[in-house]
Amino acid sequence: MRACTVCALKENHPGITIGDDGVCSLCTLDFAGELMENFAYTSRVFEEFTRSGPNPHGDHDCLFMYSGGKDSTYMLDKFAGEYGKRVLSYTFDVPFESAHAAENIKLARERIPATFVVDSDDDNIKAMMREVFNRIPAKPGKYLDEKLPCVSCRSFFVIRAILYAFRHRIPYIVLCADPQQILTMESDVREVVRGFYRTFGRELTGELFGGVLEELLFADEEQLPRIVFPFIAMRYAYDPDRIVAELKAKGLYTSSPLETHCTLFPLLNYYSFANWDCMFYKLNAASHRRSVRRDENHSRSTFSITFPRAADLPLIEERLKKVVLDIAGNRGDPAAQERELIGLFQRLDATEDAARFVAQGFLAMRKTAADLGITLRSTGAET
């Protein structure tokens, strides 16, 4: 099977093609027009938000989507302490939240002067995730299909946040995607809703949201909240290592980015391997390889999970694939698998404790799947 000579994405990766020169469409930016249009829109909304005065309709200028990860913790501290905005910190209590993310949220509530609210809907988000994991995706697929479970989960609670802001007349929603994610996320409220309809259909979408999304589709434009991506302003200076260091110095962060993932991280890798023959972070790893090839004298710093330059990423991916599919098929020795996983994550610069924490989540993958009603297939990607 051919792979891109620049970033190593395989030719069966969803949403890409490889040209006669061996270079994929992501590396040649065949889709740059669409991405740049989204980027320009998010830039305009960010500038509008920074110039805006107090919300005349309520006590909060923005709804800030707070997950407990490093990016949202960093920006929540900035917004509440430095930017002069009246912040409503909104956390959707995802039932897949890791213990470390929960600890970071606890620290923020104790130390950051914002109004905190928690929303939840366990039954419906679990029903949606069962649908995503149990369906066989259509091939060849579209860009980001490899991340469909993660994208769907995020879309679900972003829509919940949109509904909350709409009902409470909060004009802006702050979403702390890192600079790479910004270019691949929908920034228009109506398009977020329409995208969910396209993925799940009218019937299931109506069941998941109780039929209320029509309000958003037919509301006047001035009634709808607008989504702000604050990292748009610091996209050239985004440095995840510095962000983590600053947060730890303030006592606001106790984990690593790898540890802070939700408990579905192992299943996300399973989904990518079983359906698309790649690890969950393959697009991030490809972006890393692409940037190193183009600018060998600088470190890549535009996404949340970084990759050591010395790491043999194709080898790590193949070894991780074997362990993940063996666990899914209930094969192999758990103790040996734990050692293998710890070694692989340490190659990605995780500490031994962080690597062990994540490895234990992988070993519990079958139980997590059973609890959610997800059927695991132990074979590789279908062709």
C-alpha positions as CSV (number, residue, x, y, z in Angstrom):
1,M,0.0,0.0,0.0
2,R,1.3,3.4,-0.9
3,A,2.0,6.1,1.7
4,C,2.7,9.8,1.3
5,T,6.4,10.4,0.9
6,V,6.1,13.6,3.1
7,C,3.7,12.8,6.0
8,A,3.4,9.0,5.7
9,L,-0.5,8.9,5.5
10,K,-1.6,5.8,3.7
11,E,-3.6,5.9,0.5
12,N,-6.6,4.4,2.3
13,H,-6.7,7.2,4.8
14,P,-10.2,8.9,4.6
15,G,-10.4,12.1,2.7
16,I,-7.0,12.0,1.0
17,T,-5.5,11.1,-2.3
18,I,-1.9,10.5,-3.3
19,G,-0.7,11.9,-6.5
20,D,1.7,10.5,-9.1
21,D,4.6,12.2,-7.3
22,G,3.8,10.3,-4.1
23,V,2.6,13.3,-2.1
24,C,-0.9,13.4,-0.5
25,S,-3.6,16.0,-1.0
26,L,-3.1,17.3,2.6
27,C,0.6,18.1,1.9
28,T,-0.2,19.8,-1.3
29,L,-3.1,21.7,0.3
30,D,-5.7,20.8,-2.3
31,F,-8.4,21.7,0.1
32,A,-6.8,25.0,1.3
33,G,-9.6,27.2,0.0
34,E,-12.2,25.8,2.3
35,L,-9.9,25.8,5.3
36,M,-8.8,29.4,4.7
37,E,-12.4,30.6,4.4
38,N,-13.1,29.1,7.8
39,F,-10.0,30.6,9.2
40,A,-10.9,34.0,8.0
41,Y,-14.4,33.7,9.5
42,T,-13.0,32.7,12.9
43,S,-10.6,35.6,12.8
44,R,-13.3,38.1,12.2
45,V,-15.5,36.7,15.0
46,F,-12.6,36.8,17.4
47,E,-11.8,40.4,16.6
48,E,-15.5,41.3,17.0
49,F,-15.6,39.6,20.4
50,T,-12.5,41.4,21.7
51,R,-14.1,44.8,20.8
52,S,-17.5,43.9,22.2
53,G,-18.8,45.6,25.4
54,P,-20.8,44.0,28.3
55,N,-23.7,41.8,27.3
56,P,-26.8,44.0,27.7
57,H,-29.1,41.0,28.1
58,G,-27.5,39.3,31.0
59,D,-24.8,38.8,33.6
60,H,-22.3,37.0,31.3
61,D,-20.4,38.2,28.2
62,C,-19.5,34.7,27.1
63,L,-20.2,31.0,27.7
64,F,-16.7,29.4,28.1
65,M,-16.6,25.7,27.3
66,Y,-14.4,24.3,30.0
67,S,-13.2,20.6,29.8
68,G,-10.4,20.4,32.3
69,G,-7.7,20.1,29.6
70,K,-4.7,22.3,29.5
71,D,-5.9,24.6,26.7
72,S,-9.3,25.5,28.2
73,T,-7.8,25.8,31.7
74,Y,-5.2,28.2,30.4
75,M,-7.7,30.4,28.6
76,L,-10.3,30.3,31.4
77,D,-7.6,31.7,33.7
78,K,-6.8,34.4,31.2
79,F,-10.4,35.3,30.5
80,A,-11.5,35.5,34.1
81,G,-8.3,37.2,35.4
82,E,-6.9,39.4,32.6
83,Y,-9.4,40.0,29.8
84,G,-12.2,41.8,31.7
85,K,-14.9,39.5,30.5
86,R,-17.8,38.2,32.7
87,V,-17.3,34.5,32.2
88,L,-19.8,31.7,32.6
89,S,-17.7,28.5,32.7
90,Y,-19.7,25.7,31.1
91,T,-18.7,22.1,31.6
92,F,-20.6,19.3,29.9
93,D,-20.2,16.4,32.3
94,V,-19.1,13.8,29.8
95,P,-19.6,10.3,31.3
96,F,-16.2,9.3,29.7
97,E,-14.3,12.0,31.6
98,S,-10.9,10.8,33.1
99,A,-10.1,11.2,36.8
100,H,-7.3,13.6,35.9
101,A,-9.6,16.0,33.9
102,A,-12.0,16.0,36.9
103,E,-9.1,16.9,39.2
104,N,-8.2,19.8,37.0
105,I,-11.8,21.1,37.0
106,K,-11.8,20.9,40.8
107,L,-8.7,23.0,41.0
108,A,-10.1,25.6,38.6
109,R,-13.3,26.0,40.6
110,E,-11.3,26.6,43.7
111,R,-8.9,29.2,42.1
112,I,-10.4,30.9,39.1
113,P,-13.0,33.6,39.6
114,A,-15.7,32.6,37.2
115,T,-19.3,31.3,37.4
116,F,-19.3,27.6,37.0
117,V,-22.2,25.5,35.7
118,V,-22.3,21.8,34.8
119,D,-24.6,20.2,32.2
120,S,-25.1,16.5,31.5
121,D,-27.1,14.0,29.4
122,D,-25.5,10.6,29.9
123,D,-28.2,8.5,28.2
124,N,-28.3,10.4,24.9
125,I,-24.5,10.9,24.5
126,K,-24.0,7.2,25.2
127,A,-26.7,6.3,22.7
128,M,-25.0,8.5,20.1
129,M,-21.6,6.9,20.8
130,R,-23.0,3.4,20.4
131,E,-24.4,4.4,17.0
132,V,-21.0,5.7,15.9
133,F,-18.9,2.8,17.1
134,N,-21.2,0.1,15.9
135,R,-21.8,1.3,12.4
136,I,-19.5,0.3,9.6
137,P,-18.3,3.5,7.9
138,A,-18.7,4.0,4.2
139,K,-15.5,3.9,2.2
140,P,-13.4,5.7,1.0
141,G,-14.6,8.2,3.6
142,K,-14.1,11.9,4.2
143,Y,-11.5,14.0,5.9
144,L,-11.8,13.5,9.7
145,D,-13.9,10.3,9.4
146,E,-11.0,8.6,11.2
147,K,-11.9,10.8,14.2
148,L,-15.7,10.5,13.9
149,P,-16.4,9.3,17.4
150,C,-14.4,12.1,18.9
151,V,-15.8,14.7,16.5
152,S,-19.4,13.4,17.2
153,C,-18.9,13.6,21.0
154,R,-17.6,17.1,20.7
155,S,-20.4,18.2,18.4
156,F,-23.0,16.8,20.9
157,F,-21.8,18.9,23.8
158,V,-21.1,22.0,21.6
159,I,-24.7,21.9,20.5
160,R,-25.8,21.6,24.2
161,A,-23.7,24.7,24.9
162,I,-25.2,26.5,21.9
163,L,-28.7,25.7,23.3
164,Y,-27.7,26.9,26.7
165,A,-26.3,30.2,25.4
166,F,-29.3,30.7,23.1
167,R,-31.8,30.3,25.9
168,H,-29.8,32.5,28.3
169,R,-29.1,35.2,25.7
170,I,-25.3,34.9,26.0
171,P,-23.9,36.3,22.7
172,Y,-20.6,34.4,22.5
173,I,-19.4,30.8,23.0
174,V,-15.6,30.4,23.6
175,L,-14.2,27.1,22.4
176,C,-10.5,26.4,23.1
177,A,-9.5,24.3,20.1
178,D,-5.8,24.4,19.4
179,P,-4.6,26.2,16.2
180,Q,-4.6,23.0,14.2
181,Q,-8.1,22.0,15.3
182,I,-9.5,25.4,14.4
183,L,-8.9,24.8,10.7
184,T,-11.0,21.6,10.8
185,M,-13.9,22.7,13.0
186,E,-17.1,24.3,11.9
187,S,-17.4,27.8,13.4
188,D,-21.0,28.7,12.3
189,V,-23.7,27.7,14.8
190,R,-26.2,26.7,12.1
191,E,-23.6,24.6,10.3
192,V,-22.7,22.8,13.5
193,V,-26.4,21.7,13.8
194,R,-26.7,20.9,10.1
195,G,-23.6,18.8,10.3
196,F,-25.0,16.8,13.1
197,Y,-28.2,16.2,11.1
198,R,-26.1,15.0,8.1
199,T,-24.2,12.5,10.3
200,F,-27.0,11.1,12.3
201,G,-30.2,11.8,10.3
202,R,-33.3,13.6,11.3
203,E,-34.9,10.8,13.4
204,L,-31.9,10.1,15.7
205,T,-31.0,13.8,16.0
206,G,-34.6,14.5,17.0
207,E,-34.4,11.8,19.7
208,L,-31.1,13.0,21.0
209,F,-32.1,16.6,21.4
210,G,-35.8,16.3,22.0
211,G,-36.8,18.1,18.7
212,V,-35.6,21.5,19.9
213,L,-32.8,22.1,17.3
214,E,-35.3,23.5,14.8
215,E,-35.3,26.6,17.1
216,L,-31.7,27.2,16.2
217,L,-32.1,26.6,12.5
218,F,-35.0,29.2,12.2
219,A,-33.9,31.8,14.7
220,D,-33.0,35.3,13.6
221,E,-29.3,35.7,13.1
222,E,-28.9,38.3,15.9
223,Q,-30.4,35.8,18.4
224,L,-27.8,33.2,17.8
225,P,-24.6,33.0,19.8
226,R,-21.3,33.1,17.8
227,I,-18.4,30.8,18.4
228,V,-15.0,32.3,19.4
229,F,-11.7,30.5,19.1
230,P,-9.3,32.4,21.3
231,F,-6.2,30.6,20.2
232,I,-6.7,32.2,16.8
233,A,-4.8,35.2,18.2
234,M,-1.8,33.2,19.3
235,R,-1.7,30.6,16.6
236,Y,2.0,31.4,15.7
237,A,3.1,31.4,19.4
238,Y,1.0,28.4,20.6
239,D,3.3,26.3,22.8
240,P,1.7,23.4,24.7
241,D,4.8,22.8,26.8
242,R,4.8,26.4,28.0
243,I,1.1,26.3,28.7
244,V,1.4,23.2,30.9
245,A,4.4,24.7,32.7
246,E,2.5,27.9,33.5
247,L,-0.5,26.1,34.7
248,K,1.5,23.8,36.9
249,A,3.3,26.8,38.4
250,K,-0.1,28.2,39.3
251,G,-1.4,24.9,40.7
252,L,-4.1,24.6,38.0
253,Y,-2.9,21.4,36.3
254,T,-1.8,18.1,37.7
255,S,-1.5,15.8,34.6
256,S,0.0,15.6,31.2
257,P,-1.9,16.2,27.9
258,L,-1.8,12.4,27.2
259,E,-3.3,11.6,30.6
260,T,-6.0,14.2,30.4
261,H,-7.9,12.4,27.7
262,C,-11.3,10.9,28.3
263,T,-11.6,7.3,29.1
264,L,-12.6,6.5,25.5
265,F,-9.1,7.2,24.3
266,P,-8.4,3.5,23.9
267,L,-11.6,2.9,22.0
268,L,-10.9,5.9,19.7
269,N,-7.6,4.1,18.7
270,Y,-9.5,0.9,18.3
271,Y,-12.0,2.6,16.0
272,S,-9.2,4.2,13.9
273,F,-7.3,0.9,13.6
274,A,-10.3,-1.3,12.9
275,N,-11.9,0.9,10.3
276,W,-9.1,3.0,8.8
277,D,-5.8,1.1,9.6
278,C,-4.3,4.0,11.5
279,M,-3.8,5.2,15.1
280,F,-6.1,7.9,16.5
281,Y,-3.5,10.6,16.3
282,K,-2.4,9.8,12.8
283,L,-3.4,13.2,11.4
284,N,-1.5,14.9,14.2
285,A,1.6,12.7,13.6
286,A,1.3,13.4,9.8
287,S,1.2,17.1,10.5
288,H,4.3,16.7,12.7
289,R,6.2,14.9,9.9
290,R,5.1,17.5,7.4
291,S,6.3,20.4,9.4
292,V,9.7,18.8,10.2
293,R,10.2,18.1,6.5
294,R,9.4,21.7,5.6
295,D,11.2,23.4,8.5
296,E,13.9,21.2,10.0
297,N,15.3,23.9,12.3
298,H,12.1,24.5,14.3
299,S,9.9,22.5,16.6
300,R,6.3,21.9,15.8
301,S,4.0,23.6,18.3
302,T,0.6,24.0,16.7
303,F,-1.3,21.0,18.3
304,S,-1.9,19.7,21.7
305,I,0.0,16.3,21.4
306,T,3.6,16.7,20.3
307,F,5.8,14.0,18.9
308,P,9.5,13.6,19.6
309,R,11.6,14.1,16.4
310,A,13.5,10.9,17.2
311,A,10.4,8.7,17.5
312,D,9.9,6.1,14.8
313,L,6.2,6.9,14.3
314,P,5.4,4.2,11.7
315,L,6.9,1.6,13.9
316,I,5.1,2.9,17.0
317,E,1.8,2.9,15.1
318,E,2.2,-0.8,13.9
319,R,3.1,-2.0,17.4
320,L,0.2,-0.1,18.9
321,K,-2.2,-1.5,16.3
322,K,-1.2,-5.1,17.2
323,V,-1.7,-4.5,21.0
324,V,-5.1,-2.7,20.5
325,L,-6.5,-5.3,18.2
326,D,-5.3,-8.1,20.4
327,I,-7.0,-6.5,23.4
328,A,-10.2,-6.1,21.3
329,G,-10.0,-9.8,20.4
330,N,-9.3,-10.9,23.9
331,R,-5.9,-12.3,22.9
332,G,-2.5,-12.1,24.5
333,D,-1.0,-11.6,28.0
334,P,-2.3,-8.5,29.8
335,A,0.9,-8.0,31.7
336,A,3.0,-8.1,28.5
337,Q,0.6,-5.8,26.8
338,E,0.8,-3.3,29.6
339,R,4.7,-3.4,29.4
340,E,4.4,-2.8,25.6
341,L,2.0,0.1,25.9
342,I,4.1,1.8,28.6
343,G,7.1,1.5,26.4
344,L,5.3,2.9,23.4
345,F,3.9,5.9,25.3
346,Q,7.3,6.6,26.8
347,R,8.7,6.8,23.3
348,L,6.1,9.6,22.8
349,D,7.7,11.4,25.7
350,A,5.2,10.4,28.4
351,T,6.5,9.9,31.9
352,E,6.4,6.4,33.3
353,D,3.5,7.3,35.5
354,A,1.5,8.9,32.7
355,A,2.3,6.0,30.4
356,R,1.1,3.5,33.0
357,F,-2.1,5.5,33.6
358,V,-3.0,5.5,29.9
359,A,-1.9,1.8,29.4
360,Q,-4.3,0.7,32.1
361,G,-7.2,2.4,30.2
362,F,-6.3,0.4,27.2
363,L,-6.3,-2.9,29.2
364,A,-9.9,-2.0,30.4
365,M,-11.1,-1.3,26.8
366,R,-13.3,-4.4,26.6
367,K,-15.1,-3.6,29.8
368,T,-15.6,0.0,28.7
369,A,-17.0,-1.2,25.4
370,A,-19.3,-3.6,27.1
371,D,-20.6,-1.0,29.5
372,L,-21.5,1.2,26.4
373,G,-23.0,-1.6,24.3
374,I,-20.2,-1.4,21.7
375,T,-19.3,-4.5,19.7
376,L,-15.5,-4.9,19.2
377,R,-14.2,-6.4,16.0
378,S,-10.6,-7.7,16.4
379,T,-9.6,-7.6,12.7
380,G,-7.8,-4.7,10.9
381,A,-9.3,-2.1,8.6
382,E,-11.7,-3.4,6.0
383,T,-10.9,-2.7,2.4
